Amino acid sequence: MEFPIKWKPTQKRFLKMFLAQEYSEILYAGTAGTGKTFTSCAAFVMLAQDIDNLRIGVFRRNLTTARKTVWHTYIKVLEMLGVPYEPIGGSSPKITLTDSNSSIEFFEMDITKDPDWNKLKGLELTCAHIEEGNEVDVSGKSLLITRLGRWNNKKVRPFMIITCNPSQGWVKEEFRDPSLDNSILNHRAFIQTDFTELEADYKELLDTLPEREKKRYVENDWSYIEDGAFYTEEFMSVYKENRVVQSGLYDPNLLVDTWWDLGVAHPTVIWFTQRSGDQINVIECFAQTGFGMDGAIDYVLRTPYSYGTHNAPHDIDNRDFTGSGLSRKEIAAKQGITFITVPRVSIADGIEASRQIFKRCVFDLSKCELGIKMLKKYRRERDMKTGMWKERPKQEDATDYADAFRYMAVGHSRPIDLQSVHQMKVSIDSLNSY
């Protein structure tokens, strides 16, 4: 199938590699505005039109974002080519090509909503397209590989295309870095666009970006770390000072404190910590969606920890939604959890308290990996008119994890001496043992 535009050199190279089917994973990355997504969509549409009954999966971290972006690019390509199609919306959006009966199906790949990737495990696809690869967790990509080639793969080798802009992350580690020293695995390929293929007016627009963003989006700076993040410097110190251990941080001789962010439509997140002198050992991060406070309480009571205090924000004092007339704190007490209400402070003050508490924290990677990722991701909202970062946090999946951590920081800075509480509980436990 011929395409009615003139391809640029890097686009031609990508299309040639795509059609050759020599690689099972191709990263198509680089300068913004050089047509990476458009070219990928065009390649998949031409493949789906030429071969009957294919199932192509398109993945992005957020399905709503996919509907607003890559979905429309596929529609644009189909209409440019004059290919008949039937779009289907809803919770499982897909586009069926009428002539070939091949389908392009859209999926969410969000580890915070599906930590065990249960929604991926039953998929049967021919091949896949991952948009903005660095936004998704590498474990999702690894599982997705096992779901390819399970649908009509007689004429098409199982493969995936990944697109992204340059930044730190697993994409850089698996594709870009190994390509520099020729150690990239044989089944992978890396293609990078650059600013020489930008249209003049778009290049002019990108030149107005702040210098750091310009280096990423125009000059392919792969050292870029998402700017606007609240705790970038704190994590740099954590890693530099070796305050992340692989596992085994829990000490059975110390009491455990819990710090909650209560979710309804969002996850309930709990950080588990222990005090060892002035050091705070962050031994676990728990998150659960869809089970409310009851499910989280059940989990806490089933863990083998000896507890010191359970801490929650001011909304723990709100009335329960069930119409019982009791507060959530009162209901929790009946179930075996006695909460302390964390003092209410401004978000800005809480973030500053978090920055200070980082200096005392050691993290257990095996139990806190997702929580650490979310804290690193927690960032300011961007003012789209000025390009500057606002002081308020961006509301996204990282917020719930950062809020619970913030309550932990505020709780440790309150007048109540947690160590005294612990000592009192140990004394009581000792008396009860006689």
Secondary structure, DSSP 8 states (H G I E B T S, - for coil): ---SS---HHHHHHHHHHHHT--SEEEEEESTTSSHHHHHHHHHHHHHHHSTT-EEEEEES-HHHHHHTHHHHHHHHHHHHT--EEEE-TTS-EEEETTT--EEEEEE--TTT-TT-HHHHT--BSEEEESSGGGS-HHHHHHHHTTBT-SS-SSS---EEEEE-S-SSHHIIIIIHHHHTT---TTEEEEEE-GGGS-HHHHHHHTTS-HHHHHHHTT--TT---TTBTTHHHHHHHHHTT-EESS----TTS-EEEEEE--SSS-EEEEEEEEETTEEEEEEEEEESSSHHHHHHHHHHHSS--EEEEEE-GGGGSB-TTS-S-BHHHHHHHHT--EEE-----HHHHHHHHHHHHTTEEEEHHHHHHHHHHHHH-BEEE-TTT--EEEEE--STHHHHHHHHHHHHHHHTSSS-HHHHHHHHHHHHHHHT-
